[in-house]
Amino acid sequence: MPLTPDDVAHVRRIDDIPRFQAAAQPGAVALVQGERRLTYGTWEAAISAAAGELATRGLHPGDRMMIVAENGVVLATLCHAAARLGAWPVILNARLSAREIDTITAHAEPRLVAFATDVSVDAAGHAERFATEEIRWPELPAFLLTEPREASPEPVHDDPSRDVAALIYTSGTTGTPKGVMLSHANLLHVARFSGHLRGLAPGERVFGALPISHVFGLASVFLGTTLYGGTLYLVPRFDPAGALRLLADERLTVFQGVPAMFARLVEHADAAGVPVQAPALRYASAGGSPLDLALKARTEERLGVVLHNGYGMTELSPTVAQTRMDAPRTDDSVGPAIPGLEIRIVSADGEPLPPGAVGTLQVRGPTVMLGYYRNPAETARVLSPEGWLDTGDLARIEADGSLFIVGRAKELIIRSGFNVYPEEVEGVIGAHPDVTLCAVVGRRAADGNEEVVAFVQTRPGAAFEEAALQAWCEERLAPYKRPTCIVWLDTLPASSTGKIQKAPLRERAAGMEAGA
């Protein structure tokens, strides 16, 4: 029988989750990574041992511990071990570029940095720039760990609504990484209520390919699944063939992903000419980017279950709204707000708007971040004294409380559930010696995902070579930030003041998609 949020309300810190489940069902399987299976009892023992080892290596309360990884038991264990010591886990996707990792390292100033090399060749590559030693602890694959670094601890708090549980980095509108401070109470509110709305219970078998370095994968999938005593199948990188095998052979019951994952799953099954075998699947949901209704219909036909929808953002831990199991939707609504949150739509001057009107979405409640690390000015810009967080996204709320996202903030591109800020990509391409001007826009793909399209103006006499610019980007940007195509123009469109005009570039990109 599914548990309720009240049944797990006594869990007040994220690192209490494995301790709670180890006492309740020590022999139940918590994590699966390939052939490796950890019960809750074994996992809790591994976390406790790891916390002791980290303490002997100088990790203190208020320190930051960076974990460069892809999904696996090393990441799942070190995250809780650091939190148990009162340190802040800083979880980074190993697929970030060296420039991105180094920029965040300089900003976060971690005491220790771990690299989950057993599941990620990219983590191993990043580790080469650091002095590390190989670590072998009970129940964990070998990983690499740095010596203690100089760092100043931050204040710690007994109140879980004030104590930082994770520092999640997201690029700002200027491309400069911002560290989002999320408290234990922030993350557990989402884990409790989103898990309950999915009907989670002990014995669930949940697909875990959404990166734990992304707050959707962290709060909803990782913490939500284990809080309710389910088994999480940790997948370092999404592979449609592997996902189909897990659905059939491991009889997965819950499958969460970004829309692009479902598109690849359907395409792979269709190309292979085989039906999707998902005999135990009861719940599927998409989030992280807009869900195309045609993709929703195709996915539901193949999987045999409703594909639910939701909306969130890193600064909100992340879930704001999700469609309900007892009220499936055929439109593109992301559902009503989850319990405990207030949502409203405001005009450009901040005045609340009536149902059905389009304006900026604001959110208030227990999932609102503590703030941006070491950036009080940016925190004050998005968070009002009354506690309303301005998402910057355009939306409307209908009379029945259902939320519809109309447009993404400014020029943000959502690619495979990850935020891509044009200014960051423009900065990288613009640093090439042959490029004088660059403009980046988003283009909607057939599967509902967004693609990155770059337009460049080169210096006089320079030969334009798209392959060379793509290679330049590969060295400096994570894969999801790299342009799908780079287009040369003799002159980029500009206003009388010299500001690049992106509207005609968006039209041109859309025309290219249509074959114009």
C-alpha positions in Angstrom: 0.0 0.0 0.0 1.4 3.4 -0.9 2.8 5.5 1.9 1.6 9.0 2.5 3.6 12.2 3.0 2.7 12.0 6.7 4.3 8.5 6.9 7.7 10.0 6.0 7.4 13.5 7.5 9.8 12.5 10.3 12.6 12.3 7.8 14.1 15.8 8.1 17.4 15.5 6.3 18.2 13.9 3.1 20.9 11.6 4.7 18.2 10.3 7.1 16.5 8.5 4.1 18.9 5.5 4.0 19.0 5.3 7.8 15.2 5.2 7.9 14.8 2.6 5.2 17.7 0.5 6.7 15.7 0.3 9.9 12.3 -0.4 8.1 13.4 -2.9 5.5 17.2 -3.6 5.7 17.0 -6.5 3.2 15.1 -4.6 0.4 17.2 -3.6 -2.6 17.9 0.1 -2.7 20.2 0.6 -5.7 21.0 -1.4 -8.8 24.0 -0.5 -11.0 24.5 -3.2 -13.6 25.2 -6.4 -11.7 25.7 -4.6 -8.4 22.8 -4.5 -6.0 22.9 -2.8 -2.6 20.2 -3.4 0.0 19.2 -0.5 2.2 21.1 -2.1 5.1 24.3 -2.4 3.1 23.9 1.0 1.6 23.4 2.6 5.0 26.5 0.9 6.3 28.5 2.1 3.3 27.3 5.7 3.8 28.2 5.6 7.5 31.7 4.2 6.7 32.2 6.7 3.9 31.2 9.6 6.3 33.8 8.4 8.8 36.5 8.2 6.1 35.7 11.7 4.7 35.9 13.1 8.2 39.4 11.7 8.7 40.4 13.3 5.4 39.4 16.8 6.7 35.8 17.3 5.5 34.0 19.5 8.0 30.5 20.8 8.5 29.9 23.7 6.1 32.6 22.5 3.7 31.7 21.9 0.1 32.4 18.5 -1.4 32.4 18.3 -5.1 31.4 15.0 -6.8 32.1 14.8 -10.5 30.1 11.9 -11.7 27.4 10.2 -13.7 24.7 8.1 -12.0 26.1 5.3 -9.9 26.5 4.0 -6.4 29.6 6.1 -5.8 27.6 9.3 -6.4 24.6 8.1 -4.5 26.7 7.1 -1.5 29.1 10.1 -1.3 26.2 12.6 -1.6 24.6 11.2 1.6 28.0 10.7 3.3 28.9 14.4 2.8 25.5 15.6 3.9 25.7 13.4 7.0 28.8 15.4 8.0 27.0 18.7 7.5 29.0 19.4 4.3 27.4 20.6 1.1 27.4 18.1 -1.8 28.2 19.9 -5.0 27.2 17.4 -7.7 28.5 18.0 -11.2 27.8 16.1 -14.4 31.1 14.7 -15.6 30.0 15.6 -19.2 30.6 19.2 -18.5 33.7 20.7 -20.2 37.0 21.3 -18.5 36.3 25.0 -18.6 33.0 24.6 -16.9 34.3 22.2 -14.2 37.2 24.6 -13.4 35.0 27.6 -13.3 32.7 26.0 -10.8 35.6 24.6 -8.7 37.0 28.1 -8.4 33.6 29.5 -7.3 32.6 26.7 -4.9 36.1 26.2 -3.3 35.5 22.6 -2.3 37.5 20.9 0.4 37.5 17.6 -1.4 36.7 16.6 -5.0 35.7 13.0 -5.9 35.6 11.5 -9.4 33.3 8.5 -10.1 35.6 6.9 -12.7 33.9 3.5 -12.6 30.9 4.8 -14.6 32.4 7.8 -16.4 35.4 8.1 -18.7 34.7 11.9 -18.6 35.2 11.9 -14.8 38.5 10.1 -15.3 39.5 12.7 -17.8 38.7 15.6 -15.5 40.6 13.9 -12.7 43.8 14.1 -14.7 43.9 17.9 -13.9 43.8 17.2 -10.2 46.1 15.4 -7.8 44.1 12.4 -6.7 44.5 8.9 -5.1 42.4 5.8 -5.8 40.0 5.0 -3.0 38.6 1.6 -2.2 35.9 1.5 0.5 33.5 -1.3 1.4 30.6 -1.9 -1.0 31.8 0.8 -3.4 33.6 0.7 -6.7 37.0 2.3 -6.7 37.0 6.1 -7.3 39.4 9.0 -7.2 39.6 11.6 -4.4 41.8 14.7 -4.0 43.7 15.6 -0.9 42.0 18.3 1.3 42.1 21.8 -0.3 42.0 25.1 1.4 38.4 26.1 2.1 36.4 28.2 4.5 33.4 26.4 6.0 30.0 28.0 5.8 27.6 28.3 8.7 25.6 25.2 9.6 22.1 25.1 11.0 20.1 22.7 13.1 16.9 23.8 11.2 16.6 21.7 8.0 14.9 24.6 6.3 18.0 26.7 6.6 20.8 24.1 6.3 22.1 23.5 2.8 21.6 19.9 1.5 23.0 20.4 -2.0 24.6 23.1 -4.1 23.4 22.7 -7.7 25.0 24.8 -10.4 23.1 26.3 -13.3 24.3 28.8 -15.8 23.0 32.3 -15.4 21.7 34.4 -18.2 25.2 35.7 -18.8 26.6 32.1 -18.9 28.3 32.5 -15.5 27.5 29.5 -13.3 25.2 30.2 -10.4 25.2 27.9 -7.4 21.7 27.3 -6.2 21.6 26.6 -2.5 18.8 24.0 -1.7 18.0 23.1 1.9 17.1 19.7 3.3 13.5 20.9 3.7 13.4 22.1 0.0 14.5 18.8 -1.4 12.4 16.6 1.0 9.2 18.6 0.3 9.5 17.6 -3.4 10.6 14.1 -2.6 7.6 13.6 -0.3 4.9 15.1 -2.4 6.0 14.3 -5.9 6.7 10.7 -4.7 3.2 10.5 -3.2 1.6 11.9 -6.3 3.3 9.1 -8.3 1.9 6.5 -5.8 5.4 5.3 -4.8 5.7 2.4 -2.3 8.2 -0.2 -1.2 8.8 -2.6 -4.0 8.7 -0.1 -6.8 11.3 -0.5 -9.5 12.3 3.0 -10.9 14.3 3.9 -14.0 17.2 6.2 -12.9 18.7 7.8 -16.0 17.9 11.4 -15.2 21.2 12.8 -13.9 21.4 13.2 -10.2 23.5 16.2 -10.9 20.3 17.8 -12.3 17.8 18.7 -9.6 15.0 16.7 -11.3 17.1 13.6 -11.0 18.2 14.4 -7.5 15.0 15.4 -5.7 12.2 13.6 -7.6 13.9 10.4 -8.9 16.8 9.7 -6.4 15.4 11.1 -3.2 11.8 10.4 -4.0 12.3 6.8 -4.9 14.4 5.9 -1.8 12.3 8.0 0.6 9.4 5.7 -0.3 11.5 2.5 -0.2 11.6 1.7 -3.9 14.5 0.3 -5.9 16.4 2.7 -8.1 18.1 1.4 -11.3 21.0 3.8 -11.7 21.8 4.4 -15.4 24.9 6.6 -16.1 23.7 7.6 -19.6 20.4 7.0 -21.3 20.5 4.4 -24.0 17.2 3.4 -25.6 18.1 -0.2 -26.1 19.2 -0.5 -22.5 16.0 1.2 -21.3 13.9 -1.3 -23.2 15.8 -4.2 -21.7 15.2 -2.8 -18.2 11.5 -2.3 -18.9 11.1 -5.9 -20.0 13.6 -7.9 -18.0 13.6 -6.0 -14.7 9.9 -5.2 -14.9 10.2 -1.5 -14.2 7.2 0.1 -12.6 8.1 3.8 -12.9 9.8 5.6 -15.8 10.7 9.3 -15.6 12.6 11.2 -18.2 12.9 14.3 -20.4 10.8 14.3 -23.6 13.9 13.6 -25.7 14.3 10.3 -23.9 10.8 9.1 -24.7 11.4 10.2 -28.3 14.5 8.1 -28.6 12.8 5.2 -27.0 9.9 5.2 -29.4 12.2 5.8 -32.4 14.5 2.9 -31.4 11.5 0.5 -31.0 10.0 1.6 -34.3 13.3 1.2 -36.1 13.8 -2.3 -34.7 10.3 -3.2 -35.6 9.5 -4.5 -32.2 6.8 -3.6 -29.6 7.8 -2.0 -26.3 7.6 -4.7 -23.7 6.7 -3.0 -20.4 4.7 -5.6 -18.5 4.8 -3.9 -15.1 5.0 -0.3 -16.0 2.3 1.7 -14.3 3.6 5.3 -14.3 5.5 7.4 -16.8 6.2 11.2 -16.7 8.1 13.8 -18.6 9.7 17.0 -17.4 12.6 19.3 -17.9 11.4 20.7 -21.2 8.1 21.2 -23.1 6.2 18.0 -24.0 5.0 17.9 -27.5 1.5 16.5 -27.7 2.3 14.3 -30.8 5.2 12.7 -28.8 2.9 12.3 -25.8 0.4 10.3 -28.0 3.1 8.1 -29.6 4.7 7.3 -26.3 1.4 6.5 -24.6 0.5 4.2 -27.5 3.9 2.3 -27.2 4.1 2.1 -23.4 0.4 1.5 -22.8 0.3 4.0 -19.9 -0.5 7.8 -19.6 2.6 10.0 -20.1 2.2 12.6 -17.3 3.7 16.1 -17.5 5.2 18.5 -15.1 7.1 21.8 -14.7 9.9 23.0 -12.4 13.1 24.8 -12.2 16.3 24.4 -10.2 15.6 27.3 -7.9 12.3 25.6 -6.9 13.9 22.2 -6.0 12.5 21.7 -8.8 8.9 20.6 -9.0 6.2 23.3 -9.2 3.4 21.4 -10.8 2.6 17.9 -12.2 -0.5 16.3 -13.7 -2.4 13.9 -11.4 -2.8 10.1 -11.8 -6.5 10.4 -11.2 -6.9 13.2 -13.7 -4.9 12.5 -16.8 -4.7 15.2 -19.4 -4.8 15.2 -23.1 -3.6 18.8 -23.5 -0.2 20.3 -22.7 -1.0 21.5 -19.1 1.6 20.7 -16.6 -1.1 20.2 -14.0 -1.9 22.0 -10.8 0.7 23.0 -8.2 2.0 20.4 -5.9 0.7 20.6 -2.3 2.2 23.4 -0.2 3.0 25.8 -3.0 1.4 29.0 -4.1 1.5 30.1 -7.7 0.4 33.3 -9.3 0.6 35.1 -12.6 1.7 38.8 -12.6 1.9 41.5 -15.1 5.0 43.4 -16.2 4.5 45.8 -13.3 4.0 43.0 -10.8 0.2 43.1 -10.4 -1.6 39.7 -10.0 -3.6 38.7 -13.1 -6.9 36.8 -13.3 -7.3 33.2 -14.4 -6.6 32.7 -18.1 -4.4 35.7 -18.5 -0.8 35.3 -19.6 2.0 36.8 -17.6 5.1 35.9 -15.5 4.8 32.9 -13.2 5.8 33.5 -9.6 6.0 30.8 -6.9 6.1 30.9 -3.1 6.4 28.0 -0.6 8.8 25.5 1.0 10.6 24.6 -2.2 12.0 28.1 -2.9 15.8 28.0 -2.8 17.8 29.7 0.0 19.5 31.8 -2.6 22.4 31.8 -5.1 25.8 31.0 -3.4 27.9 34.1 -3.0 25.6 36.2 -5.2 23.2 38.2 -3.0 22.4 40.7 -5.8 21.1 38.0 -8.2 19.2 36.4 -5.3 17.5 39.7 -4.5 16.6 40.2 -8.2 14.5 37.0 -8.4 13.3 36.6 -4.8 11.0 39.2 -3.3 10.9 40.1 0.4 7.5 38.4 0.6 9.0 35.1 -0.6 7.8 35.1 -4.2 10.3 33.7 -6.7 10.0 35.1 -10.2 10.5 32.3 -12.6 10.7 34.6 -15.6 8.6 32.1 -17.5 5.4 33.2 -19.2 2.4 31.1 -18.2 -1.3 31.1 -17.4 -3.5 29.5 -14.8 -6.9 28.4 -15.7 -9.9 28.6 -13.3 -9.5 24.9 -12.3 -5.9 25.6 -11.1 -4.2 23.9 -14.1 -1.0 25.6 -15.1 0.1 26.1 -18.7 3.6 27.2 -19.6 3.4 29.6 -22.6 7.0 30.5 -23.2 10.4 30.1 -21.6 12.2 33.0 -20.0 13.9 35.4 -22.4 16.0 33.4 -24.8 16.7 30.3 -22.7 17.0 27.1 -24.7 15.9 23.8 -23.1 17.8 21.0 -24.6 17.1 17.4 -23.4 16.0 18.9 -20.1 19.1 21.0 -19.6 19.3 24.8 -19.6 21.4 26.3 -22.5 21.9 30.0 -22.2 22.8 31.6 -25.6 25.1 34.1 -24.1 27.4 31.4 -22.8 27.6 29.6 -26.2 28.1 33.0 -27.9 31.0 33.7 -25.6 32.7 30.5 -26.4 32.3 30.8 -30.2 33.1 34.5 -30.1 36.4 33.7 -28.5 37.5 32.0 -31.7 40.1 34.2 -33.5 38.2 34.1 -36.8 34.8 35.1 -35.4 33.9 38.7 -35.0 30.2 38.4 -34.1 28.0 35.5 -33.0 24.3 35.0 -32.2 22.7 31.9 -30.8 19.0 31.0 -31.0 16.9 28.0 -30.2 15.0 25.9 -32.8 12.2 23.5 -32.0 12.9 20.0 -33.2 10.4 17.5 -34.4 10.4 15.6 -31.1 9.6 18.7 -29.1 13.2 19.1 -28.0 15.1 22.3 -28.8 18.3 22.6 -30.8 21.0 25.2 -30.6 21.7 27.2 -33.8 24.6 29.6 -34.0 25.1 32.4 -36.6 28.5 33.8 -37.0 30.2 36.7 -38.8 33.9 36.2 -39.4 36.8 38.6 -39.8 37.6 39.8 -43.3 39.6 37.3 -45.3 38.9 34.4 -42.9 37.6 31.2 -44.3 34.5 29.8 -42.7 34.9 26.2 -41.6 32.0 24.9 -39.6 33.9 21.7 -38.7 36.7 23.8 -37.1 34.2 25.8 -35.1 32.4 22.7 -34.0 35.7 21.2 -32.8 36.4 24.5 -30.9 33.0 24.1 -29.2 33.6 20.4 -28.4 36.7 21.4 -26.3 34.8 24.1 -24.4 31.2 23.1 -24.0 29.2 20.2 -22.6 27.6 18.1 -25.4 24.0 19.5 -24.8 25.3 23.1 -25.2 27.0 22.6 -28.5 25.3 23.9 -31.7 23.5 21.6 -33.9 24.7 23.8 -36.8 26.8 26.9 -37.2 25.7 29.2 -40.1 27.9 31.9 -41.7 26.4 35.2 -42.6 28.2 38.1 -44.3 26.7 40.5 -41.7 24.5 39.7 -38.7 21.3 41.8 -38.6 21.7 44.7 -36.2 19.7 47.7 -35.0 20.8 51.3 -35.4 22.6 51.1 -32.1 24.5 48.0 -33.2 22.6 45.5 -31.1 22.2 42.2 -32.9 18.6 41.5 -33.8 17.7 37.9 -33.0 14.1 37.9 -34.3 15.0 37.5 -37.9 17.6 34.9 -37.0 15.0 32.8 -35.2 12.8 33.0 -38.3 15.7 31.9 -40.5 16.5 29.0 -38.1 12.9 27.9 -38.2 12.9 28.1 -42.0 16.0 26.0 -42.1 14.2 23.4 -40.1 11.4 23.4 -42.6 13.9 23.1 -45.4 13.7 26.7 -46.6 
